[in-house]
Amino acid sequence: MAQETSKQRWNRIELDYYKGRGLTARWRSAAALAILAGLAAWLILAPSWDSNAGTSLRLFQTKRLASPGPLARPHASLETKCEACHTPFEPIHAGRWAPIRSDSAATSTSDTKCLSCHQAGPHHPSGNESVATLNDCAECHRDHRGPEASLTRMDDRACTRCHADLRDGSIGTRKDALTVAPSITRFDRDHPEFSLLQKNADGTVKRDPGRLKFNHQIHLTPGMNRESGGVPLLTYKGLKEEDRQRYGWKPGTSLDQGVTLDCTSCHRMATAAGSSRMVGETMMPVTYEANCRSCHTLGFDPRRPQAEARHGIPWSQVAAELRQFYEAQAVQESPELLRRPVPKTDMPGRRPDSSVVEAGRAVDSKVAAAIRMLLPNGKGGCLECHDLKSDPATLAGKNTGEVDWNRLEIEPTRIPKVWFSHARFDHSSHRALRCDSCHEQASRSTDSGDLLLTGIATCLQCHGPTIQHADGVTGGAGFNCAECHRYHDGGLRLHAPGQAADTSTGQPPESLKSIREFLDGVRTDQGPP
């Protein structure tokens, strides 16, 4: 075969062959166009497929094509119920991109779905326009990060994006609006002293708002004697038998030894779950019946040491109960009083029965003596711990020089149930520490107006970054914002965690779900069968 010449080869091969499109290229272009057309059709038609659970095209539902990751454990039952939280083709909050936006209020549906289970209260209004999207639940509570991820442990950035610059520090416009630090970026860096321990505007130190007279130093002194080594003023012999072991007496030891109290004699953690009081988180309120009655009995008659007046009731009721007590005693001592007829009206010209009159006067005298025994500023007297709203000397009766006991009124104690009303402190998490590690002034306090709370410097010894010093290490415990602060209803210290659906929280009953509805993440219009 003759060899092909260069001219023949030039004539056979098209010099612009590279500009043409071969069969492979045409197939490739056609496939790309088909894929793009399919995606466009899916984007347009997927919402209608999602709305029809029985469609034969169920394979193409968006929730089956998306795989964002497993849900947190509290939402695990909704793993395959995307519509419980999501609206197809709408972002979960305003800061997220979506391929199609059906309306301008796209995130409202998602928030509504969150609020159908979680009764989340509002936060304080913010004037910072750059963080307007913080009203969206999903801005802070981000799911699909695995079953062990927390939905409530927020990163500090969720807080400092506002609190790093609050301008004037005012939050809210209500009468009870808060005034907080205008700039806080980290607990160990620029967090101010706790507001309860900050000085007043005139430079004076804040005092305990309670109106109860209480000397911590005396109560923490063995035997309650002010003089060191003196004779005990209160011994275990003076306590009721059922109270002795509670306050430290050991069987077989002398009852003449002085009673020795410690902090836990009065301040105790909750041992059972209450409505919103977490077990051990806060101290139970100190009450007369539980903490004071053992030593401070309200006896009113030396001849009847077992008789006690009731605590916490108006003086008018105290006087009425004392009168009832002594009238019963008079009848027991003189049963014939019950057999004497009592006319409905006074008979003209007839003098009252002298024995009845004398018995009534005796009861009046005993009631007055009992109240005088209850009232004095001494051990067992009401004024030892309480103040009166009025001076007894100004309450004289009309016909006698006696005090009008019905007009006596005790000042309310006003002891705060929770001291840090806008923060959280869990005593049970700190139970390994001695009480005086934080409340170091308690054993020396003689003034009931002293605020025996610890300051931020004490907290920073543990709650801060780990720092190595010559004498040891400080810090290491958590110190992020959510360690102490709440966001929703931050002013309501004792709200329940998350405020789940419950009529006691003010959530309407129609928002409650059946088990089936809860598992499906939806609320039907059908009521109970």
C-alpha positions in Angstrom: 0.0 0.0 0.0 1.3 3.4 -1.0 2.3 5.7 1.8 -0.1 8.6 2.4 1.4 11.9 1.5 1.2 15.0 3.7 -1.2 16.7 1.2 -3.5 13.7 1.2 -3.6 13.7 5.0 -4.3 17.4 5.1 -7.2 17.0 2.8 -8.6 14.1 4.9 -8.4 15.7 8.4 -10.5 18.8 9.2 -8.3 21.4 10.8 -11.2 22.8 12.9 -12.2 19.4 14.3 -11.7 20.6 17.9 -14.5 23.2 17.4 -17.1 20.6 16.8 -19.2 18.6 19.4 -19.0 14.9 19.3 -21.6 12.3 20.3 -20.1 12.0 23.8 -20.3 15.8 24.4 -23.8 15.9 23.2 -24.9 13.2 25.5 -23.1 14.9 28.4 -24.9 18.2 27.7 -28.3 16.4 27.4 -27.7 14.7 30.7 -26.8 17.9 32.5 -29.9 19.6 31.1 -32.1 16.7 32.3 -30.6 16.9 35.8 -31.2 20.6 36.0 -34.7 20.2 34.8 -35.3 17.5 37.3 -34.0 19.7 40.2 -36.1 22.6 39.0 -39.2 20.4 38.9 -38.4 19.0 42.4 -38.0 22.5 43.8 -41.4 23.6 42.4 -43.4 20.4 43.0 -41.8 19.2 46.3 -44.1 21.3 48.5 -47.1 19.7 47.0 -45.6 16.2 47.4 -44.8 16.9 51.1 -48.4 17.9 51.7 -49.7 14.6 50.4 -48.4 11.8 52.6 -50.0 9.2 50.4 -48.5 10.2 47.1 -46.8 7.5 45.0 -43.9 10.0 44.7 -43.2 9.7 48.4 -39.6 8.8 47.6 -39.1 12.4 46.5 -40.3 14.1 49.6 -37.9 16.7 50.7 -37.7 15.3 54.2 -36.4 12.0 52.7 -33.8 13.8 50.6 -32.4 16.0 53.5 -30.1 14.4 56.0 -29.1 17.2 58.5 -28.0 14.9 61.4 -29.6 13.2 64.4 -31.8 15.1 66.8 -31.0 15.9 70.4 -32.3 13.3 72.9 -35.4 15.3 74.0 -36.6 15.4 70.4 -35.6 11.9 69.5 -39.3 10.8 69.0 -39.5 13.4 66.2 -36.6 11.9 64.2 -38.7 11.1 61.2 -41.4 13.8 61.8 -39.7 16.8 60.1 -42.9 18.7 59.8 -43.2 18.8 63.6 -40.6 21.6 63.5 -40.1 22.5 59.9 -42.2 24.1 57.1 -41.0 22.8 53.7 -38.8 25.3 51.8 -38.9 27.8 54.6 -35.8 28.6 56.8 -35.9 27.7 60.4 -35.2 31.3 61.3 -34.7 34.6 59.5 -30.9 34.4 59.4 -30.9 31.2 57.2 -31.1 31.0 53.4 -33.9 29.1 51.7 -34.3 28.3 48.0 -38.0 29.5 47.9 -39.6 32.0 50.2 -43.4 31.8 50.2 -44.0 34.7 52.5 -42.2 37.4 54.5 -43.1 35.8 57.8 -41.4 32.5 57.1 -40.1 31.9 60.5 -43.3 32.5 62.4 -44.5 29.0 61.6 -41.4 27.5 63.0 -41.6 29.5 66.2 -45.3 28.6 66.5 -44.4 24.9 66.3 -41.8 25.3 69.0 -44.2 27.1 71.2 -46.9 24.4 70.8 -44.8 22.3 73.2 -42.6 24.9 75.0 -44.2 27.7 76.9 -41.2 30.0 76.5 -41.6 33.4 78.1 -40.2 36.6 76.6 -36.8 38.1 77.2 -36.3 41.8 77.8 -36.8 44.0 74.6 -33.6 45.1 73.0 -33.0 48.3 71.1 -30.2 46.8 69.1 -31.5 46.4 65.6 -28.6 44.2 64.5 -29.9 41.4 66.6 -33.6 41.5 65.7 -33.4 37.8 64.7 -32.9 36.8 68.3 -36.7 36.5 68.5 -36.4 33.3 66.5 -36.2 30.1 68.7 -33.7 28.4 66.3 -31.2 31.3 66.5 -30.1 29.9 69.9 -31.6 26.4 70.2 -29.9 24.5 67.4 -30.7 20.9 66.9 -29.4 18.1 64.6 -26.1 18.0 66.4 -26.5 14.5 67.9 -28.4 13.0 70.7 -26.0 14.2 73.4 -26.0 17.8 72.3 -27.7 20.2 74.7 -30.4 22.5 73.5 -30.2 24.8 76.4 -26.5 25.2 77.2 -25.8 28.3 75.1 -22.5 29.6 74.0 -21.6 33.0 75.6 -21.8 34.6 72.2 -25.6 34.2 72.3 -25.6 36.6 75.2 -22.6 38.9 74.6 -23.8 39.8 71.1 -26.3 42.0 73.0 -24.8 42.4 76.5 -21.4 43.5 75.3 -23.1 46.8 74.3 -26.4 47.6 76.0 -25.8 51.3 75.8 -27.4 52.8 78.9 -27.9 49.4 80.6 -31.7 49.8 80.8 -33.8 46.8 80.0 -37.5 47.3 79.4 -39.8 50.2 80.0 -42.0 48.8 82.7 -42.1 50.1 86.3 -40.0 47.1 87.4 -37.5 47.4 84.5 -34.0 46.2 85.3 -30.8 48.2 85.2 -27.9 46.1 84.3 -24.3 46.6 83.4 -24.0 48.3 80.0 -21.2 46.0 78.9 -20.4 42.4 80.0 -18.2 40.1 77.8 -17.0 37.5 80.3 -17.6 36.6 83.9 -14.0 36.8 85.0 -13.3 39.9 82.9 -15.9 42.6 83.3 -18.8 41.2 85.2 -19.8 43.7 87.9 -20.3 42.9 91.6 -23.7 41.3 92.3 -26.4 43.9 92.5 -27.4 43.0 96.1 -23.8 43.8 97.2 -23.4 47.0 95.3 -23.7 50.3 97.3 -26.7 52.5 97.1 -26.7 55.7 95.1 -25.8 57.7 98.3 -22.8 55.4 99.0 -24.4 53.5 101.8 -24.2 49.7 102.1 -27.4 47.8 101.2 -29.1 46.1 104.1 -31.2 43.0 104.5 -34.8 44.0 103.7 -36.2 41.5 106.2 -37.9 42.7 109.3 -37.0 39.8 111.6 -34.7 40.3 114.5 -32.0 37.6 114.4 -28.5 37.5 115.9 -26.5 34.9 114.0 -23.5 35.1 116.4 -25.6 34.2 119.4 -27.4 31.3 117.7 -24.0 29.8 116.5 -22.5 30.1 120.0 -22.7 26.9 122.1 -25.2 27.3 124.9 -26.3 30.7 123.4 -24.3 32.5 126.1 -22.7 35.8 125.0 -19.8 35.3 127.4 -17.2 32.8 126.4 -17.1 29.9 128.9 -20.3 31.1 130.6 -23.1 28.9 131.9 -25.2 27.7 128.9 -28.5 29.6 128.6 -30.1 26.9 126.6 -29.5 23.2 127.4 -30.9 20.0 125.9 -33.0 19.6 129.0 -34.9 22.7 127.9 -35.9 21.1 124.6 -38.7 18.7 124.0 -37.6 15.1 123.8 -38.5 14.7 120.2 -36.3 17.7 119.2 -33.1 16.9 121.2 -31.4 14.6 118.7 -32.3 16.9 115.8 -30.2 19.6 117.4 -27.1 17.4 118.2 -27.8 15.7 121.5 -26.5 12.1 121.6 -28.3 9.5 123.7 -26.4 8.7 126.8 -24.8 12.1 127.2 -25.8 14.8 129.7 -28.9 16.9 129.1 -27.2 19.8 130.9 -24.8 20.5 128.1 -25.5 23.6 126.0 -27.3 23.3 122.7 -24.9 23.8 119.8 -26.4 24.9 116.5 -24.8 25.0 113.1 -26.1 26.4 109.8 -28.0 23.2 108.8 -30.0 23.4 112.0 -32.1 26.0 110.3 -31.1 26.2 106.6 -32.0 23.0 104.8 -32.1 22.0 101.2 -35.4 20.8 99.7 -35.6 17.0 99.8 -38.6 16.5 97.5 -39.6 18.1 94.3 -42.0 21.0 94.6 -43.8 22.9 91.9 -40.8 24.7 90.6 -38.3 24.4 93.4 -35.6 21.9 92.2 -34.4 19.4 94.8 -31.5 20.9 96.7 -31.1 23.9 94.4 -32.4 26.5 96.9 -32.8 26.4 100.6 -36.2 25.8 102.1 -37.8 28.9 103.7 -37.1 29.2 107.5 -40.4 28.9 109.3 -41.4 29.1 112.9 -42.9 25.7 113.1 -40.0 23.9 111.5 -37.0 25.9 112.8 -37.9 28.2 115.8 -40.6 26.5 117.8 -38.3 23.9 119.4 -36.5 26.7 121.4 -38.9 29.6 121.2 -42.3 28.2 122.4 -45.3 30.5 122.6 -46.3 29.6 126.1 -48.8 31.9 127.7 -49.6 30.4 131.1 -46.9 29.2 133.6 -49.5 26.9 135.2 -50.0 25.1 131.9 -46.6 24.9 130.3 -47.8 22.6 127.5 -50.3 25.1 126.2 -49.0 27.2 123.3 -50.5 30.0 121.2 -50.6 29.6 117.5 -48.0 31.4 115.4 -48.7 33.5 112.3 -52.3 34.5 112.9 -53.7 38.0 113.6 -53.7 39.2 117.2 -57.5 39.5 117.1 -57.6 35.7 116.4 -54.9 35.0 119.1 -57.1 36.9 121.6 -60.2 35.0 120.5 -58.5 31.6 120.9 -57.1 32.5 124.3 -60.6 33.5 125.4 -61.9 30.3 124.1 -59.2 28.4 126.0 -59.9 30.1 129.3 -63.6 29.8 129.0 -63.2 26.1 128.5 -61.0 26.0 131.6 -63.6 28.0 133.6 -66.4 25.5 132.6 -64.1 22.6 133.6 -63.5 24.2 137.0 -67.1 25.2 137.5 -69.5 22.9 135.6 -72.5 24.6 137.1 -71.9 27.5 134.8 -73.3 25.4 131.9 -76.5 24.8 133.8 -77.3 28.4 134.4 -79.9 29.8 131.8 -78.7 32.6 129.7 -81.6 35.0 128.7 -81.7 36.2 125.1 -82.0 39.8 126.4 -81.3 41.5 129.7 -84.4 41.5 132.0 -85.3 45.0 133.3 -84.8 45.4 137.0 -82.9 42.1 137.3 -79.2 42.0 138.1 -77.0 39.6 136.1 -75.9 36.4 137.9 -72.9 37.4 139.9 -71.1 34.1 139.4 -71.3 34.4 135.6 -70.1 38.0 135.8 -67.1 37.0 138.0 -66.3 34.1 135.7 -66.3 36.5 132.7 -64.0 39.0 134.5 -61.7 36.2 135.5 -61.5 35.1 131.8 -60.8 38.7 130.7 -58.0 39.0 133.3 -56.4 35.7 132.2 -56.5 36.7 128.5 -54.9 40.0 129.2 -52.2 38.3 131.3 -51.5 35.7 128.6 -51.1 38.3 125.9 -48.7 40.3 128.1 -46.7 37.2 128.6 -46.6 36.6 124.8 -45.8 40.1 123.8 -42.6 41.2 125.7 -39.2 41.6 124.2 -37.7 38.6 125.8 -37.2 34.8 125.3 -40.5 33.5 124.2 -42.0 36.9 123.5 -43.2 38.0 120.1 -41.2 41.2 120.2 -38.0 39.3 120.7 -38.1 38.6 116.9 -40.8 40.8 115.5 -41.8 44.5 115.4 -45.2 46.0 115.9 -46.7 48.4 113.4 -48.1 50.5 116.3 -46.9 51.2 119.8 -49.0 49.2 122.3 -49.1 52.3 124.6 -51.2 54.1 121.9 -53.8 51.4 121.7 -55.7 52.0 124.9 -59.3 50.7 125.1 -62.3 53.0 125.5 -63.5 52.1 129.0 -60.4 50.7 130.6 -56.7 51.4 130.6 -56.1 48.1 128.9 -54.6 47.7 125.4 -57.0 47.1 122.6 -55.4 43.8 121.5 -57.6 43.6 118.4 -55.6 46.6 117.0 -52.2 45.1 117.5 -50.5 44.1 114.2 -47.1 42.5 113.6 -44.8 43.8 110.9 -44.4 41.3 108.0 -41.0 39.7 108.0 -40.4 40.3 104.3 -37.6 37.8 104.1 -36.8 37.1 100.4 -37.5 33.5 99.4 -34.7 33.7 96.8 -32.0 36.3 97.1 -30.6 36.2 93.5 -33.9 36.7 91.7 -32.3 37.1 88.3 -29.7 34.4 88.6 -29.5 30.7 89.6 -27.4 29.2 92.3 -27.6 25.5 93.1 -26.7 24.7 96.7 -26.7 21.0 96.0 -23.8 21.4 93.6 -21.8 23.1 96.3 -22.6 20.8 99.2 -19.0 19.6 99.5 -18.0 23.1 100.7 -18.4 24.4 104.3 -21.1 27.0 104.7 -18.6 29.6 106.0 -16.5 29.2 102.8 -19.0 31.6 101.2 -21.0 33.0 104.2 -17.9 33.8 106.2 -19.5 36.7 108.1 -22.5 34.7 109.5 -20.8 33.5 112.7 -19.8 37.1 113.6 -23.0 38.9 112.6 -25.0 40.5 115.4 -27.1 42.8 113.2 -30.1 41.3 111.4 -29.6 44.0 108.7 -26.3 42.4 107.6 -26.3 40.9 104.1 -24.6 37.6 104.6 -24.1 36.9 100.9 -20.8 36.2 99.2 -19.4 38.4 96.5 -18.1 37.7 93.0 -14.5 37.4 94.2 -15.4 34.3 96.1 -17.1 32.7 93.0 -14.1 33.5 90.8 -11.9 31.3 93.0 -13.5 28.3 91.3 -15.6 29.7 88.4 -13.0 31.0 86.0 -10.2 29.9 83.7 -7.7 27.6 85.2 -4.7 29.6 86.5 -1.6 28.2 88.1 -0.3 30.1 91.1 2.7 29.6 93.3 0.4 28.2 96.1 -1.9 26.2 93.9 -4.5 26.3 91.1 -7.6 28.5 90.9 -10.5 28.2 88.5 -11.5 25.3 86.4 -15.3 25.3 87.1 -17.8 26.5 84.5 -18.2 30.2 84.1 -20.3 30.7 81.0 -23.4 32.9 81.2 -25.9 30.0 81.2 -24.2 28.6 84.3 -26.1 31.2 86.4 -28.6 33.0 84.2 -31.8 32.2 82.4 -33.1 33.8 79.2 -36.8 33.2 79.0 -38.7 34.9 81.9 -35.3 35.8 83.4 -37.1 37.7 86.1 -39.1 34.8 87.4 -36.5 32.9 89.5 -38.7 29.9 90.3 -40.1 29.1 86.9 -40.0 25.5 85.8 -37.2 24.4 83.4 -38.4 25.1 79.9 -41.9 25.7 81.2 -43.3 22.7 79.5 -47.0 22.6 78.5 -49.0 22.8 81.7 -52.1 24.7 82.7 -50.4 25.9 85.8 -48.0 28.0 83.7 -50.9 29.8 82.0 -50.7 27.9 78.8 -54.3 27.2 77.5 -55.6 23.7 77.8 -56.2 23.4 74.1 -52.5 23.5 73.4 -52.0 20.2 75.3 -51.5 17.1 73.2 -52.4 13.4 73.4 -49.6 10.9 73.4 -50.1 10.2 69.7 -50.1 13.8 68.8 -47.0 14.3 70.9 -45.1 11.5 69.2 -46.2 12.8 65.8 -45.3 16.3 66.6 -48.7 17.7 65.5 -51.9 18.9 67.0 -55.1 17.7 65.5 -58.5 19.4 65.7 -60.1 16.3 67.2 -60.8 16.4 70.9 -60.8 13.4 73.3 -62.8 10.4 72.0 
